[in-house]
Amino acid sequence: MIQAAKKGHGSTHRALARCDECGREEVVPAAVYRENSKRPAEPNRKQVVTKLEAQGWAMAGKRLRCPNCEAKRRALAAAKRKEEDNVVAMTKTPARSGTASEALCAPHSGNFPAGGGEPGKPTPADGAGDPKARESDGAPRRPDRRTRRRILDELEGCYDDAAGRYAGDNTDQKVGKRLGVPWAWVAEIREDFFGDANSNEQAEQIARRLDEAEKALTAREEEALALAASCEAERKRVAELKAEIEHLG
């Protein structure tokens, strides 16, 4: 939770942040707006979140977590995924030759004829021909297990399950850039574990404001058309009255 706090020395505006998990509180300097006699002061949330994140706090949707609670959440998520990976590894069919790691890391020489199924030939499972599977010729076709865990950890902290979209201004592209991985990998894992939407909280807020602005514009246009029709009627009446005066003369 984030709310305005009492001013500090020199009338400095501040914000009070409270962890939604354990109740820990933190006060940070922040700009305040909408401060008047009728409405309470509200801190600039984006500014506050940026400062808190620099201190290790995390905001996911509307839930704010302190560094300790965020570390616990990440540890639990990592343990859960490790357990799931172990289950998947146990149920996978062994490769015909070599190990799974060797199969994943084997170079694709491209010297085999199409349709042969030889060890060095790319197959659909490798992501060959799939633009989402790689972003450049030098990038690996699929993320390894460690990279998948890193992406999942990041998504756990910035994807709002309840809302079905990213929190704040996060996107697949931004998550990929932060982690230094192709954003297509982020999109694939996000679709598998979280949801189909690549939208975010900021985009939804802008969309709502746009909808409100369009409705207001439509209302003003209707008022303008009604006023124009009224003016035309009055202009007609004036012309008729002038004609009557001329007829009298």
N, C-alpha and C positions, 0 to 999 in steps of 0.2 A: 504494500500500500504506500502511496506517495501523497503527501499533503503539505500545505504551507506550515512553516514553523515560525516561532516568534523571532523577530528581527534580532540580529546580533549587534555587536558594538559598531557604532557608526551607522546605525540603521541599515545594515546589510540584510538583504532578503535571503532567506534560507528555506530549505525544504526538509521535511522529516520523512525518512524512508523506513518502513517496517517490514521485516521478513514475514511472508505469509505462511511460513512453515514453523519457525521457532519464536517469532516475535522480536527478534533482535532489531534494534533501532540504530539509525545512522543519520546525522544531520550534515547536509552539504549546502554550500552557497548556490543559489539559483535565482534566475529572474522570475518575477511574479507578475501576473496580469489579471485583468478583470477585478481589480481591487476598488470597490466603491461601497457606499453605505448599504446597498441592497444585496450585493452578491459577495460571498467570501473570496478571499484571495486564493488564487490557484497558481502553483508553480509551473514552470515550463517543463513538462514531463520529459520531452526528448533530451533537454539539457541535463536533467537530473539523472536519467537512465545512463547517458553517456559517461557521466562522472562516476556513477556507481559501478558500471561495468569495468572501468579502469581500476577499480578497487577489488574486483573479483566477484561482484554481485551479478545476478542473471535475471533477466526479465523474459518470461515465456507467456505470451498472451497477456492476461491480467495478473498473473502470479509473479511475485517478486521473491527471489531467494537470496539469502546472504551467502558469502563464500563457503562457509562450513556446510550449509544445507545443499548448495549446488555441488560441492565435492562429493557429498554422500550420495546424491542422486546420480551423478555420473558413475560412481563406483558400483552402485547397485545395477545400473543399466549395463555397465561393462560386464559384470558378473553374470547377469541374465543372458546377455548375448553370447558369452563364452560357453555357457551351459547349452544354449541352443545350437551353437556351432559344433559342440561335441556330439550332440544328438544327431545332427545332420551328417557329420563325418562318419559316425557309426553305421548309419543307414545307407550311405552311398555305395554303389556297386564298384568294386575295385577295378582299376584300369587293366587292360589286357597285358600291357607290358610297361615296366617302369613305375614310378610313383606319381601321385597326383601332382606334386610340385614339379617333377620333371616334365609332365605333360603340359602344365601351364607355362613353364619357362622355356619349352623347346622352341628354337628359332624356326620361323616359317620361311624356308628357302625358296619356295615357289618353283622348284625343279620337277615337281611331280605332275602328271597329267590330271586334268579335271575329272572328278568323280572317282578317283582311286581310293580315297580314304587313307592315304599314307600318313605316317606320323608328322611330317613337316607341312602337310597341306592345311590351310585354314578351313574351318568348317563353320556352319551357322552358330554352333555353340560357342565358338571363339569370338563371335561378334563380327566376322568378316563381312564387309559390305554394309554394315549397319552404321549410319552416320552418328548415331547416339553412342556407339560403343567406343569411339575414339575421336579426339579432336585434332590430332595431327599425326603425320606418318611416324613420328618418333615416340608417340605415347603408347603404352601397353593397351591391349584390346579390352582387358577386364581388370577391375581393381582386385588386388589380393586381399586376403582375409584381414590383415592389419589395417589396410586402407578403408575397407568396409566398416570396420569398427570405429575408426576415426570419424567417418562420415556420419555414422549412426549416433555417435556421441554428440556431434555438433547439432544434428537434427533434433535430438532429445531436448537440447537447450533452447532451440529457437523456433520449433514448430508447435503450434497450438492445436492439440488433438481435438479439444472440445469445439473449437471454432472451425476446424478443418482447413486451416491455412497457416502461413507463416506469421509469426509475431513481428511487430515493428515493420521495418522496411526490408526484411530478409527475402531472398529469392534463391532459386537453385544456382543462378549465376554468382551471386555474392558469396554463398556458402562455398562453392567450388573455388572461388578466388581466394577466400581466406585460408582454405586448406591446401591450395596449390594443386588441385586435381581437376579433371574435366568436369564441367557442370553437368554433362549428360550422365555421369556416374551418380551424381547427387540426385538427379531427377529420377533415375531408375530405382535407387534405394528408397527415396521418399515415396514413390508410388507403391513399392512393395510393402513398406512398413507403416506408412502414415496416411497417405491419401493422394488423390489425383490433382488437387488444386495447387498451382504454383503462385497463387495470389498471396497477398499479405495484408496485414492490418492497415498499413498506411494507404495501400491502394484502395481498400474498402472505404476508408474514411474519405479519400478524394472522390471516389465514385458516389458516395452519399452526398457530398457537398455539390458535386456536379449535377446530380439529380434534383437537389433542392434549387440550385441556380436555374436549371432549365424550367422547372415548374414556375419559379418566380418570373422568369422572362416571358413564359407563355401567358401568365396572368397579366403582366404589364402590356403585352402586345394586344390581348383581348380588350383591355381598358382603352388602349390607344385607338383601336379600331372602332370601339363604341363611341369614343369622344369624336373621332373623325366623322362618323355617321351623324352624330348630334350637330356638329359644326355645319355639315352639309345641309341638314334640315333647316338650321337657323339661316344659312345663307340663302336658301330658297325662299324662306319666309320674308327676308329683307327685300329680295328682288320683287316678290309679289306686292309688298307694301309700296315700294317705289313705283311700281306700275300703276297701282291704284291712285297714287298722288298725281302722276302724270295724266291719268285719265280724267281726273277732276279738273285739271287745268285746261 
